[in-house]
Amino acid sequence: MSPRHHPSDDILTAYTSGALEPGFGLVVGAHVEGCAHCRARVGAFEAASGAALEALPQAEVGVDALANVMGRLNEQAPIARTDARPFVERLSTKPKKWLAPGVWVAGVNTPHAPQNRVYLLSVASGGLTARHEHSGAEFCTVLKGAYRDELGVFAAGDFAAAEADLNHQPVVHGDETCLCLFATEGRLRPQGWLGKLAFRYADV
C-alpha cells in the first residue's frame, strides 16, 4: 500500500499532540498505520515536541499526573498497536445498517461530540452515495477499494479531508467494494428526497 493522499502537516501535528477529537484521531491513525511517509512525519513531530519539553524549566506536578496522562492516551488511542489483526477488525462497531443492496453503514464506538459521527461505510462496486454537502469538517481514510469524487481518486490507504463548503458525490472506482472510515463534524446535508431518507435511516 502506497498512499498518494496524506493529511496536512497541521493535521499530523494535531494528531501527534493528541489535540484531535478521538474519532478524528482514529481516522488519521488508520492512515498513518499504513503510510511510511506519514509515520516518519509523526516521528519527526514527536522528536521536536520532546526536544521542546526538555528545554522547559522543571515544574512540580500532582501525584495523579501520570494516571491522568495515561488515561488521556488510552482515550486518544482506543486500538492497541500490538494487535496484529487488520485495522478494521480491531474496531469496536455497532451493528451494520443496510441502506441498499451492497451498501451498509456501521457506527464506530469511540468518544465524540454528540453532533459528530464516526462510522464505517461500505459500498459495492458500481455503487455511489447521495450527493451531499458538509456542515463541518470530515476526515476519511479508505480501508479497501477506491472511490472518486470532485477532488480526485482515493484508493486504499489514502486520506481525505473535506471542509464545510464541499459539495460532492463519491462513486466507487474500480471493481472492488469500497470500505471507508469516516469522522464528520456535524450532520451531512443530502440533496434530494432519496438521499435525505437514506441519511436519516443511516444515522449512526
DRENLUM-70723 format. One record per residue (C-alpha): residue in one letter; residue number from 1; x negated, y negated, z. Coordinates in steps of 0.02 Angstrom, whole numbers, plus 50000, padded with zeros to 5 digits. Example, Ala and Ser with C-alpha at 12.3 -4.5 7.8 and 13.67 -1.06 7.14 Angstrom:
<node><rest>A</rest><nr>1</nr><X>49385</X><Y>50225</Y><Z>50390</Z></node>
<node><rest>S</rest><nr>2</nr><X>49316</X><Y>50053</Y><Z>50357</Z></node>
END
This chain:
<node><rest>M</rest><nr>1</nr><X>50000</X><Y>50000</Y><Z>50000</Z></node>
<node><rest>S</rest><nr>2</nr><X>49925</X><Y>49833</Y><Z>49945</Z></node>
<node><rest>P</rest><nr>3</nr><X>50050</X><Y>49693</Y><Z>49982</Z></node>
<node><rest>R</rest><nr>4</nr><X>50049</X><Y>49541</Y><Z>49869</Z></node>
<node><rest>H</rest><nr>5</nr><X>50159</X><Y>49428</Y><Z>49976</Z></node>
<node><rest>H</rest><nr>6</nr><X>50100</X><Y>49382</Y><Z>50151</Z></node>
<node><rest>P</rest><nr>7</nr><X>50153</X><Y>49274</Y><Z>50299</Z></node>
<node><rest>S</rest><nr>8</nr><X>50079</X><Y>49099</Y><Z>50303</Z></node>
<node><rest>D</rest><nr>9</nr><X>49938</X><Y>49060</Y><Z>50424</Z></node>
<node><rest>D</rest><nr>10</nr><X>50063</X><Y>48961</Y><Z>50529</Z></node>
<node><rest>I</rest><nr>11</nr><X>50173</X><Y>49116</Y><Z>50546</Z></node>
<node><rest>L</rest><nr>12</nr><X>50023</X><Y>49228</Y><Z>50584</Z></node>
<node><rest>T</rest><nr>13</nr><X>49961</X><Y>49105</Y><Z>50714</Z></node>
<node><rest>A</rest><nr>14</nr><X>50131</X><Y>49104</Y><Z>50799</Z></node>
<node><rest>Y</rest><nr>15</nr><X>50135</X><Y>49294</Y><Z>50791</Z></node>
<node><rest>T</rest><nr>16</nr><X>49961</X><Y>49308</Y><Z>50866</Z></node>
<node><rest>S</rest><nr>17</nr><X>50005</X><Y>49191</Y><Z>51010</Z></node>
<node><rest>G</rest><nr>18</nr><X>50171</X><Y>49278</Y><Z>51047</Z></node>
<node><rest>A</rest><nr>19</nr><X>50268</X><Y>49120</Y><Z>51005</Z></node>
<node><rest>L</rest><nr>20</nr><X>50392</X><Y>49206</Y><Z>50888</Z></node>
<node><rest>E</rest><nr>21</nr><X>50558</X><Y>49274</Y><Z>50948</Z></node>
<node><rest>P</rest><nr>22</nr><X>50532</X><Y>49464</Y><Z>50968</Z></node>
<node><rest>G</rest><nr>23</nr><X>50640</X><Y>49507</Y><Z>50817</Z></node>
<node><rest>F</rest><nr>24</nr><X>50544</X><Y>49391</Y><Z>50703</Z></node>
<node><rest>G</rest><nr>25</nr><X>50381</X><Y>49455</Y><Z>50778</Z></node>
<node><rest>L</rest><nr>26</nr><X>50438</X><Y>49632</Y><Z>50741</Z></node>
<node><rest>V</rest><nr>27</nr><X>50462</X><Y>49591</Y><Z>50556</Z></node>
<node><rest>V</rest><nr>28</nr><X>50290</X><Y>49510</Y><Z>50546</Z></node>
<node><rest>G</rest><nr>29</nr><X>50215</X><Y>49659</Y><Z>50639</Z></node>
<node><rest>A</rest><nr>30</nr><X>50290</X><Y>49779</Y><Z>50512</Z></node>
<node><rest>H</rest><nr>31</nr><X>50194</X><Y>49688</Y><Z>50376</Z></node>
<node><rest>V</rest><nr>32</nr><X>50033</X><Y>49667</Y><Z>50475</Z></node>
<node><rest>E</rest><nr>33</nr><X>50028</X><Y>49854</Y><Z>50515</Z></node>
<node><rest>G</rest><nr>34</nr><X>50013</X><Y>49896</Y><Z>50331</Z></node>
<node><rest>C</rest><nr>35</nr><X>49912</X><Y>49747</Y><Z>50270</Z></node>
<node><rest>A</rest><nr>36</nr><X>49723</X><Y>49745</Y><Z>50296</Z></node>
<node><rest>H</rest><nr>37</nr><X>49713</X><Y>49562</Y><Z>50242</Z></node>
<node><rest>C</rest><nr>38</nr><X>49836</X><Y>49503</Y><Z>50375</Z></node>
<node><rest>R</rest><nr>39</nr><X>49762</X><Y>49616</Y><Z>50509</Z></node>
<node><rest>A</rest><nr>40</nr><X>49596</X><Y>49530</Y><Z>50477</Z></node>
<node><rest>R</rest><nr>41</nr><X>49679</X><Y>49358</Y><Z>50489</Z></node>
<node><rest>V</rest><nr>42</nr><X>49763</X><Y>49405</Y><Z>50653</Z></node>
<node><rest>G</rest><nr>43</nr><X>49596</X><Y>49467</Y><Z>50719</Z></node>
<node><rest>A</rest><nr>44</nr><X>49515</X><Y>49302</Y><Z>50674</Z></node>
<node><rest>F</rest><nr>45</nr><X>49653</X><Y>49204</Y><Z>50760</Z></node>
<node><rest>E</rest><nr>46</nr><X>49637</X><Y>49314</Y><Z>50915</Z></node>
<node><rest>A</rest><nr>47</nr><X>49450</X><Y>49284</Y><Z>50920</Z></node>
<node><rest>A</rest><nr>48</nr><X>49473</X><Y>49096</Y><Z>50902</Z></node>
<node><rest>S</rest><nr>49</nr><X>49602</X><Y>49095</Y><Z>51042</Z></node>
<node><rest>G</rest><nr>50</nr><X>49485</X><Y>49197</Y><Z>51154</Z></node>
<node><rest>A</rest><nr>51</nr><X>49342</X><Y>49077</Y><Z>51122</Z></node>
<node><rest>A</rest><nr>52</nr><X>49454</X><Y>48929</Y><Z>51163</Z></node>
<node><rest>L</rest><nr>53</nr><X>49509</X><Y>49009</Y><Z>51326</Z></node>
<node><rest>E</rest><nr>54</nr><X>49329</X><Y>49042</Y><Z>51378</Z></node>
<node><rest>A</rest><nr>55</nr><X>49292</X><Y>48857</Y><Z>51359</Z></node>
<node><rest>L</rest><nr>56</nr><X>49429</X><Y>48806</Y><Z>51481</Z></node>
<node><rest>P</rest><nr>57</nr><X>49390</X><Y>48773</Y><Z>51664</Z></node>
<node><rest>Q</rest><nr>58</nr><X>49441</X><Y>48910</Y><Z>51785</Z></node>
<node><rest>A</rest><nr>59</nr><X>49609</X><Y>48891</Y><Z>51870</Z></node>
<node><rest>E</rest><nr>60</nr><X>49699</X><Y>48977</Y><Z>52012</Z></node>
<node><rest>V</rest><nr>61</nr><X>49837</X><Y>49099</Y><Z>51960</Z></node>
<node><rest>G</rest><nr>62</nr><X>49979</X><Y>49177</Y><Z>52056</Z></node>
<node><rest>V</rest><nr>63</nr><X>49969</X><Y>49354</Y><Z>52121</Z></node>
<node><rest>D</rest><nr>64</nr><X>50105</X><Y>49407</Y><Z>51998</Z></node>
<node><rest>A</rest><nr>65</nr><X>50023</X><Y>49327</Y><Z>51845</Z></node>
<node><rest>L</rest><nr>66</nr><X>49959</X><Y>49491</Y><Z>51771</Z></node>
<node><rest>A</rest><nr>67</nr><X>50127</X><Y>49577</Y><Z>51791</Z></node>
<node><rest>N</rest><nr>68</nr><X>50215</X><Y>49430</Y><Z>51708</Z></node>
<node><rest>V</rest><nr>69</nr><X>50095</X><Y>49430</Y><Z>51560</Z></node>
<node><rest>M</rest><nr>70</nr><X>50111</X><Y>49618</Y><Z>51536</Z></node>
<node><rest>G</rest><nr>71</nr><X>50299</X><Y>49604</Y><Z>51541</Z></node>
<node><rest>R</rest><nr>72</nr><X>50297</X><Y>49472</Y><Z>51404</Z></node>
<node><rest>L</rest><nr>73</nr><X>50180</X><Y>49578</Y><Z>51298</Z></node>
<node><rest>N</rest><nr>74</nr><X>50297</X><Y>49726</Y><Z>51312</Z></node>
<node><rest>E</rest><nr>75</nr><X>50443</X><Y>49617</Y><Z>51259</Z></node>
<node><rest>Q</rest><nr>76</nr><X>50349</X><Y>49549</Y><Z>51108</Z></node>
<node><rest>A</rest><nr>77</nr><X>50288</X><Y>49721</Y><Z>51052</Z></node>
<node><rest>P</rest><nr>78</nr><X>50430</X><Y>49846</Y><Z>51076</Z></node>
<node><rest>I</rest><nr>79</nr><X>50344</X><Y>49978</Y><Z>50968</Z></node>
<node><rest>A</rest><nr>80</nr><X>50193</X><Y>50072</Y><Z>51034</Z></node>
<node><rest>R</rest><nr>81</nr><X>50046</X><Y>50059</Y><Z>50914</Z></node>
<node><rest>T</rest><nr>82</nr><X>49985</X><Y>50232</Y><Z>50965</Z></node>
<node><rest>D</rest><nr>83</nr><X>50142</X><Y>50313</Y><Z>50893</Z></node>
<node><rest>A</rest><nr>84</nr><X>50091</X><Y>50395</Y><Z>50728</Z></node>
<node><rest>R</rest><nr>85</nr><X>50266</X><Y>50405</Y><Z>50655</Z></node>
<node><rest>P</rest><nr>86</nr><X>50312</X><Y>50292</Y><Z>50508</Z></node>
<node><rest>F</rest><nr>87</nr><X>50363</X><Y>50117</Y><Z>50563</Z></node>
<node><rest>V</rest><nr>88</nr><X>50547</X><Y>50137</Y><Z>50526</Z></node>
<node><rest>E</rest><nr>89</nr><X>50558</X><Y>50297</Y><Z>50629</Z></node>
<node><rest>R</rest><nr>90</nr><X>50492</X><Y>50204</Y><Z>50781</Z></node>
<node><rest>L</rest><nr>91</nr><X>50630</X><Y>50076</Y><Z>50778</Z></node>
<node><rest>S</rest><nr>92</nr><X>50773</X><Y>50086</Y><Z>50901</Z></node>
<node><rest>T</rest><nr>93</nr><X>50928</X><Y>50057</Y><Z>50796</Z></node>
<node><rest>K</rest><nr>94</nr><X>51115</X><Y>50051</Y><Z>50810</Z></node>
<node><rest>P</rest><nr>95</nr><X>51222</X><Y>50171</Y><Z>50706</Z></node>
<node><rest>K</rest><nr>96</nr><X>51224</X><Y>50139</Y><Z>50519</Z></node>
<node><rest>K</rest><nr>97</nr><X>51369</X><Y>50046</Y><Z>50441</Z></node>
<node><rest>W</rest><nr>98</nr><X>51404</X><Y>50097</Y><Z>50261</Z></node>
<node><rest>L</rest><nr>99</nr><X>51457</X><Y>49944</Y><Z>50162</Z></node>
<node><rest>A</rest><nr>100</nr><X>51472</X><Y>50027</Y><Z>49991</Z></node>
<node><rest>P</rest><nr>101</nr><X>51408</X><Y>50185</Y><Z>49906</Z></node>
<node><rest>G</rest><nr>102</nr><X>51219</X><Y>50181</Y><Z>49929</Z></node>
<node><rest>V</rest><nr>103</nr><X>51220</X><Y>50028</Y><Z>50042</Z></node>
<node><rest>W</rest><nr>104</nr><X>51204</X><Y>50031</Y><Z>50231</Z></node>
<node><rest>V</rest><nr>105</nr><X>51151</X><Y>49914</Y><Z>50371</Z></node>
<node><rest>A</rest><nr>106</nr><X>51094</X><Y>49953</Y><Z>50549</Z></node>
<node><rest>G</rest><nr>107</nr><X>51057</X><Y>49831</Y><Z>50688</Z></node>
<node><rest>V</rest><nr>108</nr><X>50888</X><Y>49845</Y><Z>50775</Z></node>
<node><rest>N</rest><nr>109</nr><X>50883</X><Y>49845</Y><Z>50965</Z></node>
<node><rest>T</rest><nr>110</nr><X>50762</X><Y>49705</Y><Z>51008</Z></node>
<node><rest>P</rest><nr>111</nr><X>50785</X><Y>49545</Y><Z>51108</Z></node>
<node><rest>H</rest><nr>112</nr><X>50850</X><Y>49399</Y><Z>51006</Z></node>
<node><rest>A</rest><nr>113</nr><X>50958</X><Y>49245</Y><Z>51024</Z></node>
<node><rest>P</rest><nr>114</nr><X>51147</X><Y>49279</Y><Z>51014</Z></node>
<node><rest>Q</rest><nr>115</nr><X>51165</X><Y>49189</Y><Z>50848</Z></node>
<node><rest>N</rest><nr>116</nr><X>51018</X><Y>49281</Y><Z>50767</Z></node>
<node><rest>R</rest><nr>117</nr><X>51014</X><Y>49453</Y><Z>50688</Z></node>
<node><rest>V</rest><nr>118</nr><X>50881</X><Y>49590</Y><Z>50672</Z></node>
<node><rest>Y</rest><nr>119</nr><X>50927</X><Y>49734</Y><Z>50558</Z></node>
<node><rest>L</rest><nr>120</nr><X>50882</X><Y>49862</Y><Z>50426</Z></node>
<node><rest>L</rest><nr>121</nr><X>50965</X><Y>49852</Y><Z>50255</Z></node>
<node><rest>S</rest><nr>122</nr><X>50957</X><Y>49996</Y><Z>50131</Z></node>
<node><rest>V</rest><nr>123</nr><X>51017</X><Y>49977</Y><Z>49951</Z></node>
<node><rest>A</rest><nr>124</nr><X>51007</X><Y>50117</Y><Z>49824</Z></node>
<node><rest>S</rest><nr>125</nr><X>50930</X><Y>50098</Y><Z>49651</Z></node>
<node><rest>G</rest><nr>126</nr><X>51033</X><Y>49985</Y><Z>49539</Z></node>
<node><rest>G</rest><nr>127</nr><X>51116</X><Y>49901</Y><Z>49686</Z></node>
<node><rest>L</rest><nr>128</nr><X>51123</X><Y>49718</Y><Z>49735</Z></node>
<node><rest>T</rest><nr>129</nr><X>51176</X><Y>49612</Y><Z>49881</Z></node>
<node><rest>A</rest><nr>130</nr><X>51305</X><Y>49473</Y><Z>49883</Z></node>
<node><rest>R</rest><nr>131</nr><X>51242</X><Y>49302</Y><Z>49832</Z></node>
<node><rest>H</rest><nr>132</nr><X>51218</X><Y>49202</Y><Z>49990</Z></node>
<node><rest>E</rest><nr>133</nr><X>51142</X><Y>49050</Y><Z>50074</Z></node>
<node><rest>H</rest><nr>134</nr><X>51049</X><Y>49040</Y><Z>50239</Z></node>
<node><rest>S</rest><nr>135</nr><X>51092</X><Y>48939</Y><Z>50393</Z></node>
<node><rest>G</rest><nr>136</nr><X>50915</X><Y>48955</Y><Z>50460</Z></node>
<node><rest>A</rest><nr>137</nr><X>50750</X><Y>49046</Y><Z>50434</Z></node>
<node><rest>E</rest><nr>138</nr><X>50741</X><Y>49226</Y><Z>50375</Z></node>
<node><rest>F</rest><nr>139</nr><X>50593</X><Y>49346</Y><Z>50386</Z></node>
<node><rest>C</rest><nr>140</nr><X>50593</X><Y>49507</Y><Z>50283</Z></node>
<node><rest>T</rest><nr>141</nr><X>50468</X><Y>49649</Y><Z>50263</Z></node>
<node><rest>V</rest><nr>142</nr><X>50500</X><Y>49779</Y><Z>50129</Z></node>
<node><rest>L</rest><nr>143</nr><X>50477</X><Y>49952</Y><Z>50204</Z></node>
<node><rest>K</rest><nr>144</nr><X>50518</X><Y>50054</Y><Z>50048</Z></node>
<node><rest>G</rest><nr>145</nr><X>50555</X><Y>50021</Y><Z>49865</Z></node>
<node><rest>A</rest><nr>146</nr><X>50566</X><Y>49845</Y><Z>49795</Z></node>
<node><rest>Y</rest><nr>147</nr><X>50686</X><Y>49702</Y><Z>49760</Z></node>
<node><rest>R</rest><nr>148</nr><X>50685</X><Y>49547</Y><Z>49653</Z></node>
<node><rest>D</rest><nr>149</nr><X>50767</X><Y>49378</Y><Z>49675</Z></node>
<node><rest>E</rest><nr>150</nr><X>50740</X><Y>49197</Y><Z>49628</Z></node>
<node><rest>L</rest><nr>151</nr><X>50572</X><Y>49199</Y><Z>49720</Z></node>
<node><rest>G</rest><nr>152</nr><X>50498</X><Y>49348</Y><Z>49628</Z></node>
<node><rest>V</rest><nr>153</nr><X>50475</X><Y>49535</Y><Z>49652</Z></node>
<node><rest>F</rest><nr>154</nr><X>50442</X><Y>49603</Y><Z>49827</Z></node>
<node><rest>A</rest><nr>155</nr><X>50380</X><Y>49782</Y><Z>49844</Z></node>
<node><rest>A</rest><nr>156</nr><X>50341</X><Y>49898</Y><Z>49990</Z></node>
<node><rest>G</rest><nr>157</nr><X>50234</X><Y>49807</Y><Z>50118</Z></node>
<node><rest>D</rest><nr>158</nr><X>50274</X><Y>49633</Y><Z>50054</Z></node>
<node><rest>F</rest><nr>159</nr><X>50332</X><Y>49494</Y><Z>50171</Z></node>
<node><rest>A</rest><nr>160</nr><X>50457</X><Y>49359</Y><Z>50125</Z></node>
<node><rest>A</rest><nr>161</nr><X>50506</X><Y>49203</Y><Z>50223</Z></node>
<node><rest>A</rest><nr>162</nr><X>50662</X><Y>49105</Y><Z>50173</Z></node>
<node><rest>E</rest><nr>163</nr><X>50718</X><Y>48935</Y><Z>50232</Z></node>
<node><rest>A</rest><nr>164</nr><X>50893</X><Y>48870</Y><Z>50263</Z></node>
<node><rest>D</rest><nr>165</nr><X>50911</X><Y>48796</Y><Z>50088</Z></node>
<node><rest>L</rest><nr>166</nr><X>50882</X><Y>48959</Y><Z>49993</Z></node>
<node><rest>N</rest><nr>167</nr><X>51025</X><Y>49022</Y><Z>49886</Z></node>
<node><rest>H</rest><nr>168</nr><X>50986</X><Y>49193</Y><Z>49812</Z></node>
<node><rest>Q</rest><nr>169</nr><X>51049</X><Y>49366</Y><Z>49766</Z></node>
<node><rest>P</rest><nr>170</nr><X>50921</X><Y>49506</Y><Z>49794</Z></node>
<node><rest>V</rest><nr>171</nr><X>50934</X><Y>49651</Y><Z>49671</Z></node>
<node><rest>V</rest><nr>172</nr><X>50847</X><Y>49820</Y><Z>49689</Z></node>
<node><rest>H</rest><nr>173</nr><X>50697</X><Y>49828</Y><Z>49573</Z></node>
<node><rest>G</rest><nr>174</nr><X>50646</X><Y>49997</Y><Z>49503</Z></node>
<node><rest>D</rest><nr>175</nr><X>50720</X><Y>50170</Y><Z>49526</Z></node>
<node><rest>E</rest><nr>176</nr><X>50692</X><Y>50191</Y><Z>49713</Z></node>
<node><rest>T</rest><nr>177</nr><X>50804</X><Y>50145</Y><Z>49859</Z></node>
<node><rest>C</rest><nr>178</nr><X>50751</X><Y>49981</Y><Z>49938</Z></node>
<node><rest>L</rest><nr>179</nr><X>50739</X><Y>49975</Y><Z>50128</Z></node>
<node><rest>C</rest><nr>180</nr><X>50701</X><Y>49810</Y><Z>50214</Z></node>
<node><rest>L</rest><nr>181</nr><X>50683</X><Y>49747</Y><Z>50393</Z></node>
<node><rest>F</rest><nr>182</nr><X>50760</X><Y>49576</Y><Z>50422</Z></node>
<node><rest>A</rest><nr>183</nr><X>50766</X><Y>49445</Y><Z>50558</Z></node>
<node><rest>T</rest><nr>184</nr><X>50883</X><Y>49300</Y><Z>50524</Z></node>
<node><rest>E</rest><nr>185</nr><X>50913</X><Y>49137</Y><Z>50615</Z></node>
<node><rest>G</rest><nr>186</nr><X>51099</X><Y>49105</Y><Z>50620</Z></node>
<node><rest>R</rest><nr>187</nr><X>51226</X><Y>49185</Y><Z>50504</Z></node>
<node><rest>L</rest><nr>188</nr><X>51209</X><Y>49210</Y><Z>50318</Z></node>
<node><rest>R</rest><nr>189</nr><X>51339</X><Y>49119</Y><Z>50212</Z></node>
<node><rest>P</rest><nr>190</nr><X>51401</X><Y>49235</Y><Z>50073</Z></node>
<node><rest>Q</rest><nr>191</nr><X>51483</X><Y>49169</Y><Z>49914</Z></node>
<node><rest>G</rest><nr>192</nr><X>51643</X><Y>49250</Y><Z>49851</Z></node>
<node><rest>W</rest><nr>193</nr><X>51776</X><Y>49343</Y><Z>49947</Z></node>
<node><rest>L</rest><nr>194</nr><X>51697</X><Y>49515</Y><Z>49923</Z></node>
<node><rest>G</rest><nr>195</nr><X>51535</X><Y>49452</Y><Z>49996</Z></node>
<node><rest>K</rest><nr>196</nr><X>51624</X><Y>49372</Y><Z>50143</Z></node>
<node><rest>L</rest><nr>197</nr><X>51718</X><Y>49534</Y><Z>50178</Z></node>
<node><rest>A</rest><nr>198</nr><X>51561</X><Y>49640</Y><Z>50169</Z></node>
<node><rest>F</rest><nr>199</nr><X>51460</X><Y>49521</Y><Z>50279</Z></node>
<node><rest>R</rest><nr>200</nr><X>51598</X><Y>49514</Y><Z>50409</Z></node>
<node><rest>Y</rest><nr>201</nr><X>51603</X><Y>49704</Y><Z>50418</Z></node>
<node><rest>A</rest><nr>202</nr><X>51413</X><Y>49715</Y><Z>50417</Z></node>
<node><rest>D</rest><nr>203</nr><X>51393</X><Y>49600</Y><Z>50567</Z></node>
<node><rest>V</rest><nr>204</nr><X>51255</X><Y>49677</Y><Z>50673</Z></node>
END
